[in-house]
């Protein structure tokens, strides 16, 4: 078995808005789209990819609230985080107050990160390993 992340699934309330955010703001591109029938109605999915990261945007006919195994956030690896932050601010992205962190004790050479929210409230970390 290969120990690698295949993709991250994110429930969305508005598939078009979410796809536009990941593609137009964060620079992902669509690699697959599908609709699956279910007893409650159609389940629509769009997979978006940027480098080695694939996110599956899932639009259920009835949004489910999940409590078990809650994931607080997912992190996207970036280079030159300060430049990326400025580019995203120019696209009107707002970051969580006080979330910018320089941590010399995290990883071998240290790490920098900042948090933002996607259109569905999902917490996204931008992370640069130094």
N, C-alpha and C positions, 0 to 999 in steps of 0.2 A: 504494500500500500504506500502510495506517495503521500507524504505529510505536507500538503500545501492547501491553502484556502482556495476553494472552488469559486464561491461567490457569497455575497451577503444579501439576504432578503429583507426588504423594507416595505412594510405596509404603507400604502399611500391613500389619501382621500380623493386626490385629483391627479390622475395619471398624466395628463397632458402637462399640467403645471410642474409636476415633479420631473418629468422627462426634460422639459425645457430648462429647469434649474440645473440638473446634472450635466446637460449638454452645453448650454449657453453660458452658464456661470462657472462651473467647475471643469469644463473641457472634456467631458466624457463623450463617447459616441455610441449610438445604438448598434448592437450586434445581433439582436434577436427580439422578435415580438410574437406573441401568441395569445390566443383566447381559448380557454378550457371551459367546457360546460360543467356545471355542478347543479345539484338539486335546487340550490338557492338562486341560481342565475350564473351568468358568465363571470369567470375569473380571468382578468386580463393581466398579462405580464409583459414587461419590457426589460430586457437586459441591456445595461449600458456599461461600457468598458473604458478604462484609461490605463494604459500600460498593462500591469499585471493584476489590476483590481477590477472585478466585475460586480456590479450591484444589480440585483433583481428587484425591480419596482413592481409591487403586487397590488392590484386593485380588486378587492373582494366585492361581491354584490352587497354584503352586509359586513361592515367593519367589525372585526373581532377585537376585544380587549384581551391582551395576553398578560399574564402575571408571572407564571413560572419561568424561571431562567431569564429574567429581564437583563437585557444588555444596555449598559449606560450609554455607550457611544461606540463608533468605529473610527479608526484613524486612517488618514490618507497620507502616505509618505510624500514629502515634497522636498525640493532643493531650493535654497535661497528663500526661506520662509518670509523674511521681511519684505522681499520683492513681491511674493505671492499675495501677502496681506494687502499691500498697496494696490495691486491689480484688482483684487476682489472688492476693496473699498470703492474703487472707481466704478464698479458694477453694482454699487449700493448694497453690498453684503455687510451686515452688521455682525460684530463678534460679541461673545459674552463678556460683560464687564469683568475685568480682573483676571481673565483666563490666559493671557499671554504669560508664558513662563520660560525662563532659561534655567535648565537643571543640569549642572555639570556632573552630578552624581548618577544620572540616568544614562545607561549604556556606557560603552568604553570611553568615548570622548565627550559625552554629554548630549543633551537634547534640548530643542526648543519646540514649544507647541502653543496653539491657540484654539479656542473652541468657537463654533458657530452652529446655527440651527438650519436644518433643511426646511422645505416648505411644509412638512408634516410634523414639525417639532423634533425630528430626529437630531441627536447631538452628533456633530461631526468634528473630529479633531484633525487639524493639519499638523503634521509632525515632521521635524527635520532632525535626523541624527547627525550630530556634529563629528 
